[in-house]
Amino acid sequence: MHPLRHALHNELHARPSLYFSEPAYVFHLAIMGSESERQALLDSVCTEPVGDDLPQGITRFGGHWLKWERHAEFFTLTYVVTAITDKPGWSSLPDALAAKISPYTQLLINSVQIVVRNKHSWGVDHADFGFKDPCGSSIGGGDAAVWSDFRLSECGENRFLFINHHLNSYRQGRMIRRLLEIETYRMMASLSLPAAKQLSSQLNVFDRTLADLSERNAAPGTSNAKVLLTEIAALSAKVVSLSAKHRHRFSATQAYAQLVFERLSELRENRAGDCQRLGIFIERRFKPTVRYCAVTEQRLNVLAKSVANLGELLQARVQVEMEEQNAEILKSLNARADAQIKIQRAVEGLSIIAITYYVLSLLKLLYSGVHLLGVDLSPRSAVIAIAPIAALILLQILMRIRAVKNH
């Protein structure tokens, strides 16, 4: 059997929900920070040591069930406190857990409290929980109802009222888990919003710089291409640096937002009275954040491509100019070569004339010597005898010159 068979199959059961019956209070905390900080918090709430490879676990803490989960960027604790009565109102985080969380308050990215009540034992109006302009939905095909005004309490909690109509403990646990995941993933997706706003102002500056560089590149008579290419390279380096810095955060936003919308669809919402549905409220308020981050990321990618294209255009223009300069240089070299060939031919002709003159002078001296020795040789006979010799000598010299040229 493959060594990963069990590990991969058991991923189906990696993150079970907490199953419980109402009435109850559900506290959900999402904490960021380093892995060592998350492990220290986990060790403080668990009675037994927890391995680094475990993604989640369920334990008893303070007499109630506590579920912890490790995620890529955060760590969650879900604490279910069983209520004694159905009395309306909110509860505070139990002191035992609050003491454990206190050192990590600055790392708390999400805090949710859900009051869980049963339809048969709950006869008050949701307004008794202090909601201001609440949103409400009938979820699970009418098997439950949930309300919230999405306003943070003094202690930073987002509060929900969950009324169970026909859900058993298993379905109720899964339904509440979806609500908790919607809030946690929504907060994690929104983490890129401050960075997107800051990046947007930087992109405005870069857009103006790119427009100026493009105009300078397109302007006729631009001669200092080296300076322009240096400025384009500097802008490209800044854009690439920003892209590398924010790429992970923007990708995480898209992934978390997709999970939020999937969990909303799994609620199977219907209208509950005259209240606006929770899903409609979240989509209308949350989608602009997701779209703004997506548009900012798109602007960054388009800017990076535009800067790269401008650099390529400038390099192409410089290459054409260099080729034109090389063509001019080749033309001048050809002209010089033609002149040198003509000069060489002239020198060869003069050399042949000079050699002919020297050969004839030597033969004349030979004739004078022979005449002084008393040999009776007429000038006509001497010319007839000397002419073939001179012609052979000149022919041999011409043949040697051609052989040197051919080599």
Buried (B, 14 or more C-beta within 10 A) or exposed (E): EEEEEEEEEEEEEEBBBBBBBBBBBBBBBBBBBEEEBBBEBBEEBBEEEBEEEEEBBEBEBBEBBBBBBBBEBBBBBBBBBBBEEBEBEBEEBBEEBEEBBEEBEEBBBBBBBBBBBBBEEBEEEBEEBBBEEBBBBBBBEEBBBBBBBBEEEEEEBBBBBBBBBEBEBEBBBBBBBBBBBBBBBBBBBBBBBEBBEEBBEBBEEBBEBBEEBBEBBEEEEBEEBEEBBEBBEEBBEBBBEBBEEBEEBBEBBBEBBEBBBEBBEBBBBEEBEEBBBBBBBBBEEBEEBBEBBBEBBEBBBEBBEBBBEBBEBBEEBBEEEEEEEEEEEEEEEEEEEEEEEEEEEEEEEEEBEEBBEEBBEBBEEEBEEEBEEEEEEEEEEBEEEBEEEBEEBBEEBEEEEEEEEEE
